[in-house]
Amino acid sequence: MPQRMRATHPRKLNSLKKKLLNITTRFGEKAGAIGALVSAMGCAMCFPAIASLGAAIGMGFLSQWEGLFINTLLPFFAWVVLVLNGLGWLSHKQWRRSAIGMIAPVLLLLSLYPWFKYGWSTYVTYSALGLMVLVSLWDIFSPAYHRCDDTCDTTDNIDTKELK
């Protein structure tokens, strides 16, 4: 007699999806922020302060791939952080936290493309990279938690008898 396959309960499947999304966003945001910082360390011409810090910790060899870092990897990591912060909102439903996490990659992308011709864009780039690292540290030391699970009611619990 063949055994019947048990179907996975939808709540368990949703819980598994939420856990996977939470883990992906938590580690992905940090990897993106570190990747963006390391990419900036490889470009001594564009970011001399961060590049000197990178050279001081032994990452001076990255300067030979300066074009790859600035044109490809830095925007890629900024997009990764932007998308994962947006997905993080689906996980924890804290829009202020997600908005703060999404401001830095947006500023970084703006400073790399439309604002690059202005002298002050370097300050925006440094600020965006610093903010990305700060948000990642904030998420490490004070992780986001779920405000509400699937069963809670977000509307006011006013009984209709009280209104009459």
Short mmCIF file of the C-alpha atoms (twelve columns), coordinates in Angstrom:
data_MODEL
# 
_entry.id   MODEL 
# 
loop_
_atom_site.group_PDB 
_atom_site.id 
_atom_site.type_symbol 
_atom_site.label_atom_id 
_atom_site.label_alt_id 
_atom_site.label_comp_id 
_atom_site.label_asym_id 
_atom_site.label_seq_id 
_atom_site.Cartn_x 
_atom_site.Cartn_y 
_atom_site.Cartn_z 
_atom_site.pdbx_PDB_model_num 
ATOM 1   C CA . MET A 1   0.000   0.000  0.000   1 
ATOM 2   C CA . PRO A 2   1.602   3.327  -1.060  1 
ATOM 3   C CA . GLN A 3   2.124   5.936  1.587   1 
ATOM 4   C CA . ARG A 4   0.355   9.209  1.216   1 
ATOM 5   C CA . MET A 5   2.492   12.293 1.087   1 
ATOM 6   C CA . ARG A 6   1.657   14.729 3.802   1 
ATOM 7   C CA . ALA A 7   0.990   18.237 2.667   1 
ATOM 8   C CA . THR A 8   2.834   20.981 4.460   1 
ATOM 9   C CA . HIS A 9   0.541   23.175 6.491   1 
ATOM 10  C CA . PRO A 10  0.261   26.677 4.958   1 
ATOM 11  C CA . ARG A 11  1.149   28.399 8.238   1 
ATOM 12  C CA . LYS A 12  4.333   26.357 8.558   1 
ATOM 13  C CA . LEU A 13  5.229   27.188 4.964   1 
ATOM 14  C CA . ASN A 14  4.594   30.895 5.565   1 
ATOM 15  C CA . SER A 15  6.678   30.763 8.734   1 
ATOM 16  C CA . LEU A 16  9.514   29.117 6.829   1 
ATOM 17  C CA . LYS A 17  9.324   31.770 4.099   1 
ATOM 18  C CA . LYS A 18  9.425   34.553 6.680   1 
ATOM 19  C CA . LYS A 19  12.432  33.034 8.424   1 
ATOM 20  C CA . LEU A 20  14.253  32.618 5.112   1 
ATOM 21  C CA . LEU A 21  13.421  36.202 4.128   1 
ATOM 22  C CA . ASN A 22  14.573  37.476 7.517   1 
ATOM 23  C CA . ILE A 23  17.901  35.627 7.315   1 
ATOM 24  C CA . THR A 24  18.457  36.711 3.711   1 
ATOM 25  C CA . THR A 25  17.813  40.368 4.433   1 
ATOM 26  C CA . ARG A 26  19.846  40.419 7.655   1 
ATOM 27  C CA . PHE A 27  22.971  38.893 6.116   1 
ATOM 28  C CA . GLY A 28  22.497  40.411 2.677   1 
ATOM 29  C CA . GLU A 29  22.324  43.980 3.960   1 
ATOM 30  C CA . LYS A 30  25.588  43.548 5.849   1 
ATOM 31  C CA . ALA A 31  27.308  41.891 2.898   1 
ATOM 32  C CA . GLY A 32  26.148  44.712 0.635   1 
ATOM 33  C CA . ALA A 33  27.355  47.423 3.000   1 
ATOM 34  C CA . ILE A 34  30.744  45.749 3.465   1 
ATOM 35  C CA . GLY A 35  31.024  45.169 -0.285  1 
ATOM 36  C CA . ALA A 36  30.294  48.817 -1.013  1 
ATOM 37  C CA . LEU A 37  32.864  49.917 1.551   1 
ATOM 38  C CA . VAL A 38  35.545  47.579 0.179   1 
ATOM 39  C CA . SER A 39  34.732  48.734 -3.356  1 
ATOM 40  C CA . ALA A 40  35.272  52.327 -2.282  1 
ATOM 41  C CA . MET A 41  38.580  51.345 -0.632  1 
ATOM 42  C CA . GLY A 42  39.826  50.184 -4.013  1 
ATOM 43  C CA . CYS A 43  39.513  53.582 -5.662  1 
ATOM 44  C CA . ALA A 44  42.233  55.928 -4.446  1 
ATOM 45  C CA . MET A 45  41.465  58.487 -7.147  1 
ATOM 46  C CA . CYS A 46  37.788  58.869 -6.248  1 
ATOM 47  C CA . PHE A 47  37.811  58.312 -2.488  1 
ATOM 48  C CA . PRO A 48  41.254  59.139 -1.084  1 
ATOM 49  C CA . ALA A 49  40.206  59.031 2.586   1 
ATOM 50  C CA . ILE A 50  38.603  55.585 2.403   1 
ATOM 51  C CA . ALA A 51  41.339  54.318 0.069   1 
ATOM 52  C CA . SER A 52  44.028  55.399 2.528   1 
ATOM 53  C CA . LEU A 53  42.179  53.546 5.274   1 
ATOM 54  C CA . GLY A 54  42.040  50.493 2.994   1 
ATOM 55  C CA . ALA A 55  45.768  50.758 2.243   1 
ATOM 56  C CA . ALA A 56  46.510  51.045 5.963   1 
ATOM 57  C CA . ILE A 57  44.769  47.740 6.645   1 
ATOM 58  C CA . GLY A 58  46.489  45.996 3.739   1 
ATOM 59  C CA . MET A 59  43.984  46.409 0.925   1 
ATOM 60  C CA . GLY A 60  46.154  48.606 -1.291  1 
ATOM 61  C CA . PHE A 61  46.341  45.855 -3.903  1 
ATOM 62  C CA . LEU A 62  42.710  46.611 -4.796  1 
ATOM 63  C CA . SER A 63  43.725  49.789 -6.656  1 
ATOM 64  C CA . GLN A 64  44.563  47.812 -9.789  1 
ATOM 65  C CA . TRP A 65  40.838  47.022 -10.220 1 
ATOM 66  C CA . GLU A 66  39.661  50.576 -9.624  1 
ATOM 67  C CA . GLY A 67  37.466  50.776 -12.721 1 
ATOM 68  C CA . LEU A 68  35.701  47.508 -11.946 1 
ATOM 69  C CA . PHE A 69  35.005  48.572 -8.380  1 
ATOM 70  C CA . ILE A 70  33.598  52.000 -9.186  1 
ATOM 71  C CA . ASN A 71  31.724  51.209 -12.388 1 
ATOM 72  C CA . THR A 72  30.372  47.771 -11.495 1 
ATOM 73  C CA . LEU A 73  30.738  46.565 -7.904  1 
ATOM 74  C CA . LEU A 74  29.903  49.717 -5.947  1 
ATOM 75  C CA . PRO A 75  26.574  50.271 -7.790  1 
ATOM 76  C CA . PHE A 76  25.842  46.524 -7.624  1 
ATOM 77  C CA . PHE A 77  26.270  46.427 -3.846  1 
ATOM 78  C CA . ALA A 78  24.222  49.606 -3.476  1 
ATOM 79  C CA . TRP A 79  21.392  47.980 -5.440  1 
ATOM 80  C CA . VAL A 80  21.683  44.818 -3.332  1 
ATOM 81  C CA . VAL A 81  21.352  46.826 -0.117  1 
ATOM 82  C CA . LEU A 82  18.461  48.835 -1.551  1 
ATOM 83  C CA . VAL A 83  16.492  45.764 -2.641  1 
ATOM 84  C CA . LEU A 84  17.179  43.814 0.552   1 
ATOM 85  C CA . ASN A 85  16.110  46.735 2.740   1 
ATOM 86  C CA . GLY A 86  12.889  46.867 0.731   1 
ATOM 87  C CA . LEU A 87  12.402  43.141 1.251   1 
ATOM 88  C CA . GLY A 88  13.233  43.601 4.923   1 
ATOM 89  C CA . TRP A 89  10.146  45.726 5.241   1 
ATOM 90  C CA . LEU A 90  8.099   42.689 4.186   1 
ATOM 91  C CA . SER A 91  9.723   40.786 7.027   1 
ATOM 92  C CA . HIS A 92  9.458   43.221 9.926   1 
ATOM 93  C CA . LYS A 93  6.881   45.826 8.783   1 
ATOM 94  C CA . GLN A 94  8.823   48.752 10.235  1 
ATOM 95  C CA . TRP A 95  8.715   51.333 7.463   1 
ATOM 96  C CA . ARG A 96  10.862  53.919 9.260   1 
ATOM 97  C CA . ARG A 97  13.665  51.423 9.738   1 
ATOM 98  C CA . SER A 98  13.461  50.334 6.095   1 
ATOM 99  C CA . ALA A 99  13.349  53.938 4.890   1 
ATOM 100 C CA . ILE A 100 16.498  54.811 6.844   1 
ATOM 101 C CA . GLY A 101 18.180  51.716 5.414   1 
ATOM 102 C CA . MET A 102 17.139  52.649 1.873   1 
ATOM 103 C CA . ILE A 103 18.246  56.293 2.007   1 
ATOM 104 C CA . ALA A 104 21.970  55.466 1.989   1 
ATOM 105 C CA . PRO A 105 22.038  53.289 -1.159  1 
ATOM 106 C CA . VAL A 106 19.838  55.784 -2.994  1 
ATOM 107 C CA . LEU A 107 22.208  58.624 -2.060  1 
ATOM 108 C CA . LEU A 108 25.182  56.491 -3.087  1 
ATOM 109 C CA . LEU A 109 23.665  55.726 -6.495  1 
ATOM 110 C CA . LEU A 110 22.768  59.387 -6.993  1 
ATOM 111 C CA . SER A 111 26.292  60.480 -6.072  1 
ATOM 112 C CA . LEU A 112 27.810  57.998 -8.530  1 
ATOM 113 C CA . TYR A 113 25.718  58.927 -11.539 1 
ATOM 114 C CA . PRO A 114 23.769  62.193 -11.807 1 
ATOM 115 C CA . TRP A 115 25.649  64.131 -9.101  1 
ATOM 116 C CA . PHE A 116 29.172  62.931 -9.954  1 
ATOM 117 C CA . LYS A 117 30.028  66.116 -11.855 1 
ATOM 118 C CA . TYR A 118 29.593  68.267 -8.754  1 
ATOM 119 C CA . GLY A 119 32.339  68.725 -6.184  1 
ATOM 120 C CA . TRP A 120 30.045  68.059 -3.241  1 
ATOM 121 C CA . SER A 121 29.117  64.585 -4.526  1 
ATOM 122 C CA . THR A 122 32.171  63.159 -2.754  1 
ATOM 123 C CA . TYR A 123 30.713  64.259 0.579   1 
ATOM 124 C CA . VAL A 124 27.417  62.597 -0.305  1 
ATOM 125 C CA . THR A 125 29.260  59.397 -1.226  1 
ATOM 126 C CA . TYR A 126 31.191  59.336 2.051   1 
ATOM 127 C CA . SER A 127 28.010  60.061 4.002   1 
ATOM 128 C CA . ALA A 128 26.080  57.337 2.185   1 
ATOM 129 C CA . LEU A 129 28.804  54.743 2.779   1 
ATOM 130 C CA . GLY A 130 28.999  55.720 6.441   1 
ATOM 131 C CA . LEU A 131 25.227  55.553 6.800   1 
ATOM 132 C CA . MET A 132 25.155  52.108 5.184   1 
ATOM 133 C CA . VAL A 133 27.681  50.854 7.731   1 
ATOM 134 C CA . LEU A 134 25.804  52.511 10.618  1 
ATOM 135 C CA . VAL A 135 22.485  50.958 9.587   1 
ATOM 136 C CA . SER A 136 24.171  47.553 9.336   1 
ATOM 137 C CA . LEU A 137 25.635  47.968 12.818  1 
ATOM 138 C CA . TRP A 138 22.247  49.111 14.106  1 
ATOM 139 C CA . ASP A 139 20.714  45.949 12.672  1 
ATOM 140 C CA . ILE A 140 23.379  43.795 14.330  1 
ATOM 141 C CA . PHE A 141 23.015  45.310 17.794  1 
ATOM 142 C CA . SER A 142 19.287  46.020 17.689  1 
ATOM 143 C CA . PRO A 143 17.679  43.647 15.184  1 
ATOM 144 C CA . ALA A 144 14.257  44.385 13.780  1 
ATOM 145 C CA . TYR A 145 11.431  42.386 15.242  1 
ATOM 146 C CA . HIS A 146 7.979   41.661 13.947  1 
ATOM 147 C CA . ARG A 147 5.485   44.281 14.987  1 
ATOM 148 C CA . CYS A 148 2.561   42.002 14.358  1 
ATOM 149 C CA . ASP A 149 2.009   38.419 13.293  1 
ATOM 150 C CA . ASP A 150 -0.604  37.191 10.828  1 
ATOM 151 C CA . THR A 151 -3.311  36.781 13.448  1 
ATOM 152 C CA . CYS A 152 -3.353  40.225 15.059  1 
ATOM 153 C CA . ASP A 153 -5.871  42.863 14.196  1 
ATOM 154 C CA . THR A 154 -4.373  46.203 13.250  1 
ATOM 155 C CA . THR A 155 -7.670  48.072 13.412  1 
ATOM 156 C CA . ASP A 156 -8.989  49.572 16.612  1 
ATOM 157 C CA . ASN A 157 -10.810 46.997 18.683  1 
ATOM 158 C CA . ILE A 158 -13.960 48.980 19.238  1 
ATOM 159 C CA . ASP A 159 -17.056 46.945 19.882  1 
ATOM 160 C CA . THR A 160 -20.027 48.010 17.813  1 
ATOM 161 C CA . LYS A 161 -22.217 47.901 20.923  1 
ATOM 162 C CA . GLU A 162 -20.110 50.668 22.457  1 
ATOM 163 C CA . LEU A 163 -20.880 52.937 19.514  1 
ATOM 164 C CA . LYS A 164 -24.667 52.607 19.877  1 
# 
